[in-house]
Amino acid sequence: ISIGNICRSPIAEAVFRKLVTDEKVENKWMTDSAAVSDWNVGRSPDARALSCLRNHGIETAHKARQVTKDDFQTFDYILCMDESNLRDLKRKSNQVKDCKAKIELLGSYDPQKQLIIEDPYYGNEKDFETVYEQCVRCCKAFLEKSH
């Protein structure tokens, strides 16, 4: 989960989906990404995010959406990108009866201990690449832990 669901979270979603497909465990996982805000609902990911994924042989057809009450009741994990996302999600989850999801920073799984995955929106291609690399490391470690 990220603020607008067009840069970081669609990259993480696409990376995780490829990982579980490569490991042949995709039928055990329901993977999605969403936004804390409603700014970009219905939009495709940022062109730089798409191009970064494409460079790594990954395609995504994701359209931005906002996190819903159902997400808190359906998903086992809601992994987010930074502290403000974490705060917003915890606040939203407090208003949901029987919240099942464990809300965590995706970066808490990073073997290189980069806790925060910074928003690359105002950055350049290199910043998107950094996000991609962080997502790969974190998603791999998360998948290993939660097998």
ABEGO torsion letter per residue (X at the ends): XBAAGAAAAAAAAAAAAAAAAAAGAAAABBBBBBBABAAABGBBBBAAAAAAAAAAGBBBABBBBBBBAAAAAABABBBBABAAAAAAAAAAAAABBGBABBBBBAAAABAAGBABBBBAAABBAAAAAAAAAAAAAAAAAAAAAAX
